[in-house]
Amino acid sequence: MQTVRIATALTFAGFLLAAACSTPRPQPEGSREEVAALAPTGKLRVGVYTGSPTSYVAGGSGSAAPRGIAFELAAKFAKAAGVPLEPIVFPSNDKVLEAFRAGQLDLVFTNASAARAEYIDFGPTVLELEKGFLVRSGGILREAADIDRAGVRVGVSRGSSSEVELAQILKRASVVPLASLADAKRALVEGQVDAFASNKAILFEMSDGVPRSGVFGNWGSESIAFGVPKGRPAALAYLGRFVEQERRNGGVRSAAQRAGVRGLKN
């Protein structure tokens, strides 16, 4: 399982500088018990995955800083708690969840589905996203009604909530699990799948790198939230206060804008 541990002092410089230009707001203080429950190793280990603006998008060439809502808000949370942040980058969300279940992470940012709530204690919803399809223009798919037909191949992220849901929704099209968003983009470009299904934040981000592609349809939604391991009620209480404050003071909205998130549910 490939992971990347980021040198936080350099990596966060770009967006922390941008955040410093706004009016500073006091962060919720955590008790010693809450901080110890949040980061029992002395570091806040957050798992993020590449390709999604809600999680982590690597910076480009030169001095471009990485971006992503999970990446940015976790940094603010760690700073508020007075502990170092250790972001660990995975190639896909299922690898993040695998590491979380193995006890290697303290914080995740993902769709708060009922299945995941069996092993994750979720804080308040941070944002809601529509789900749709990404297709190549000029292909056989021109509208959502074209999707569920025999012979149509719909890619999904392996181990995602979309994989489970679409297997129940689609009656004739086939669902094709893909290992990562990079693999999904390649499969779509090379014609190995006819569409890719996910939340629209991911789809719009992918569409920027897939020539003559478009996003359509609305077959569901995701409630994205931070979560901590079961059995850490003090950490969950602290997380809840942090998220509520970030929603009230505009921190979530600002993070979404800096990450370039599109497809928010109205």
N, C-alpha and C positions, 0 to 999 in steps of 0.2 A: 504494500500500500504506500503510494507515493505521497508525501506531505512536504510542505515547505514552511519552515519557521522563519518569521520575518524579523529583521532587525528594526525594532520599533522606533528607535531614535531618529533614523533616517527616513523610514518609510512614511511616517505620519507627518513629516515636516510640512508637506504641501497643504493638506487640508486643515491642519491645525493652525497654520498661518492664516488661512482664509477665515477660519472660525474666530480667530483673535481679532479680526477686523469688525466683528459684530459686537454688540453690547454684551459684556459678560453677565451671566446669570448665575446665582448661587446654586450649587448642586445639593441634592438631599444628602445629609450626613448619615452614615451607617454606624450602628453600634459595633463594639468590638466583636460581639457574637455574630452579628450579621456579616461583617467583613470576613471573619474566619470561615463562616459557612460558604460564603461566595467564592473565596479563593483559598482553599485549605492548604495548597502548596506554597502560598505566598505570592503566586502570580494568578492573574485571571486568564485562563486558557480558553480562548474562543475559537471555534471551528468555523471557517468560511470556505466557500468553493468558488472556483473561477468561472467567469462568464456571465454571472447574474449581477445586475446593478443593485439588487436588494442585498447581496452578499459581498462579492468582491470582484472587481474588474482591474486587472493589472494595469499599471501605468504604461504609457507608450514610450517611444524612444526619447532620449534627452532627460529632462527633469520632470516629466509628467508624473504626478503622484497617483497611486492607486485610488480607487473610489469604491463606494458601496455603503449601503445603510448599516448593515451589521458591523462592518469594519469601522465606520466612523463612530456610531453610538457606543459600541463596546469600548472604544478608546476613551470616550467621555465618562462612561460608567467606571472604568478602572481608575481614571484620574480622580473622580469623586470619592471612590473608596480608598484612595491612597495606596494602590497596589500596582505593580508593573503589569502591562498587558502583554500576553504572549499569543498573538494570532497565528493559527496554524492553517495553512492553505491546502485544501484537498482538490482533486480533479473533479469531484462530483458531490452532490448532496448526500447520496447514499453512503459515501465514504465518511462524510462528516458524522452521520448518524451511527455508523458502525463504530467509529472511534468514541463517540459519546457513550454508547452502550458498554464499551470496554473500560469506561472510567477514565479516559484520557483527556476529557474536556469538562469545563465547568459551565460553559455557556454556548447555546446554539441559537440560530435565528432561522426559523423555518415555518412551513405551513402547520398550524396547530390542529392537526387532524385528530380524530378520536383514537385512531390506532397509535399515533405517536404519544398521545396523552397517557397511554398505559405505562410508559417509561420516562416521560418528560413532564415536569411540572411547569406549565406555561404561565407567563405573566400576562398582562393585558394585551389585547391586540394592538399592534403598532400601525399596521396599514392593511387594507383589503385590496386585492388585485383580481381583475377579471381573467378568465382563462379563454384561450382561443387557439387558432391554428396559424402556422406560418407556412406559406406555399410559395413556389416559384411562379412568377407571372408567365403566361403562355403555356402552362401545363394543363393537365386534365381537370384540375380543380379550380373553379372560378367563384364558388360561393359555398357557404357552410352546408347547404343541402347536397353538395356533390361528395362530401366526405364519406358518408356511410354507404359505400357501394362495394360490390364484390371486386376484388383485385386491388383496391386502394390500400396502400401501406402507410400507416400513421406512426411516426416515431415518437417515443416518449423517453424520458430519463429513467434508466433502470432503478427500480426501488422507489420511485416517486409515487405520490398520491395520485398523479395523473394516470400512471400505469394501471392502478387499481380501479379508478373510476371509469376510464375509457373502456376497459375490458367489460364493464357492465353496460355502458351506454351504446357502444358500437355493436351492431348485430351482423354486419356483412364485411366491413373493412377489417383488416388485420392490424394488430398493435405490435410494433417492433421496438423492444427495449434497446436503448443505446447507452454506452458506458459513461459518456460525458457530453457536455454541450459542444465541445470541439468536434467530437465524433458525430453529433447530430447535424452540425453545420455541414460537415464534409459529406455525410450521407445524403443530405438534401441537395447539395450542389451536384453531386455525382449521380443523382437519380436513384439512389438505393431506397429512398422513401419518397412518398409523394407529398407528405406534410409532416410537420412536427407540432406536437401539442404540449402546451405548458401555460404558465401564467404570462400575461402580456408584457410584463416588465422584461422577462427573458426573451420573449419573441421579438419585441421591437429592437432590443439590443442585438440579437442575432441577425435581424433583417438588414442592419446597417452593413454587415459583412457578407450578405448573400445577394449578388446582383439580381435585379428584376424580381424581387420577392415582395410579398405583401402579407399583412396580418388581417384575418377576419374571423367572424364567429364569436359567440359568447356562450360557452357550454358549462360555465360554473364560476366559482370564485375561490380564492384562498385567503385565509386570515393569517397573516404573518405575525409571529410573535417571538420574543426571546423565551428561552426555557432553560431550566436548571435541573440537575439530577433529582430524582425522588429522594425524600428524606432530608432535605435541606430547607425547612420552612422559614428559617431566618433569612436565608438568601433570597427566597421567593418574595418575602415581604419587602425586602430592600429593593429588589428588582421592580416590584409593582410600583413603589413610590417614584423610582427613577423614570419609568416609562410614562407614568401619568404626568409628571412634571414636563418631560420632553414634549408630550403631546400638547399640553397647555401653553407652553412658552414658544411653540413654533419650531422646536429643535428637530422634530420628526420631519416636518415639511421642508425645512432647510436642508436636511440631510438627503431627502429624496430629490430635491432640486439639484444639489451638487452631484448626486450619483446619476442624474439623468433618467430617473425612473419615469416610464410611461405606462399607461394601462391601469391607472388607479381606478378603483370602483367608485362611482359617484354615490 
